[in-house]
Amino acid sequence: MKRLKADQFADQWALLTAGQKEHFNMMTISWGGMGTLWNKPVVTVYVKPCRYTYEFMEKNDYFVVSFFGGTHKEDLNILGTHSGRHEDKLSLTSLTPIEINHGMTYQEATQTIICKKIYEQDLNLNQIPVEAMNGYYRNEPVHRMFIGEIIEIIEK
Ligand SMILES: Cc1cc2nc3c(=O)[nH]c(=O)nc-3n(C[C@H](O)[C@H](O)[C@H](O)COP(=O)(O)O)c2cc1C
């Protein structure tokens, strides 16, 4: 297993991509985790149901998390503020999509983690701390947690 740092989501941000070459979508994420579940190496991501990417996460058995080593933040900002539902947002960036096993990543990615979905569940409103509730969910639905078993890591 290659080396993964739990805080690299917050530090570097990442792209979460689901779908195949003919039909895929991606969004920026900065929340997530790396760890172990049921003795498998896993990545956990949190996606709001209003994201277009959510539909791809629901329909596909795999998802891909691509890191850029802290570079390309402008591109990640575009992909995290525009929706693929309304426009070809990838064309607004300098990123080049490439096909990999079970999905898509980007030529510029320094680390790509291919994940097979093994669990998903909406966060439970009753269990969310008051500050987080007030900060994130006052008028908005909760995130859905997706846990993926790490199938492959591609590094440059
Ligand atoms: C730095 C950054 C981090 C983000 N992290 C998350 C996240 O962890 N979960 C989430 O649901 N949305 C997150 N977003 C918001 C989505 O990336 C954003 O809503 C995006 O436009 C969704 O695109 P889509 O509709 O094409 O899926 C983040 C945005 C930015 C800029």
PDBQT file of the ligand as one rigid body, heavy atoms in Angstrom, charges set to zero:
ROOT
HETATM    1  C1  LIG A 201     -12.471  23.343  -1.714  1.00  0.00    +0.000 C 
HETATM    2  C2  LIG A 201     -13.834  22.735  -1.917  1.00  0.00    +0.000 A 
HETATM    3  C3  LIG A 201     -14.169  21.591  -1.203  1.00  0.00    +0.000 A 
HETATM    4  C4  LIG A 201     -15.425  20.989  -1.353  1.00  0.00    +0.000 A 
HETATM    5  N1  LIG A 201     -15.707  19.843  -0.653  1.00  0.00    +0.000 NA
HETATM    6  C5  LIG A 201     -16.920  19.241  -0.811  1.00  0.00    +0.000 A 
HETATM    7  C6  LIG A 201     -17.215  18.011  -0.132  1.00  0.00    +0.000 A 
HETATM    8  O1  LIG A 201     -16.381  17.423   0.575  1.00  0.00    +0.000 OA
HETATM    9  N2  LIG A 201     -18.468  17.493  -0.288  1.00  0.00    +0.000 N 
HETATM   10  C7  LIG A 201     -19.425  18.093  -1.069  1.00  0.00    +0.000 A 
HETATM   11  O2  LIG A 201     -20.554  17.579  -1.182  1.00  0.00    +0.000 OA
HETATM   12  N3  LIG A 201     -19.144  19.247  -1.757  1.00  0.00    +0.000 NA
HETATM   13  C8  LIG A 201     -17.917  19.810  -1.659  1.00  0.00    +0.000 A 
HETATM   14  N4  LIG A 201     -17.621  20.949  -2.362  1.00  0.00    +0.000 N 
HETATM   15  C9  LIG A 201     -18.643  21.545  -3.258  1.00  0.00    +0.000 C 
HETATM   16  C10 LIG A 201     -18.709  20.860  -4.655  1.00  0.00    +0.000 C 
HETATM   17  O3  LIG A 201     -17.421  20.644  -5.182  1.00  0.00    +0.000 OA
HETATM   18  C11 LIG A 201     -19.496  21.809  -5.602  1.00  0.00    +0.000 C 
HETATM   19  O4  LIG A 201     -20.812  21.935  -5.129  1.00  0.00    +0.000 OA
HETATM   20  C12 LIG A 201     -19.472  21.368  -7.048  1.00  0.00    +0.000 C 
HETATM   21  O5  LIG A 201     -19.835  22.501  -7.828  1.00  0.00    +0.000 OA
HETATM   22  C13 LIG A 201     -20.401  20.208  -7.372  1.00  0.00    +0.000 C 
HETATM   23  O6  LIG A 201     -20.308  19.952  -8.741  1.00  0.00    +0.000 OA
HETATM   24  P1  LIG A 201     -21.318  19.000  -9.523  1.00  0.00    +0.000 P 
HETATM   25  O7  LIG A 201     -22.726  19.570  -9.377  1.00  0.00    +0.000 OA
HETATM   26  O8  LIG A 201     -20.827  19.018 -10.939  1.00  0.00    +0.000 OA
HETATM   27  O9  LIG A 201     -21.218  17.645  -8.894  1.00  0.00    +0.000 OA
HETATM   28  C14 LIG A 201     -16.372  21.557  -2.233  1.00  0.00    +0.000 A 
HETATM   29  C15 LIG A 201     -16.032  22.726  -2.963  1.00  0.00    +0.000 A 
HETATM   30  C16 LIG A 201     -14.776  23.295  -2.818  1.00  0.00    +0.000 A 
HETATM   31  C17 LIG A 201     -14.427  24.529  -3.618  1.00  0.00    +0.000 C 
ENDROOT
TORSDOF 0
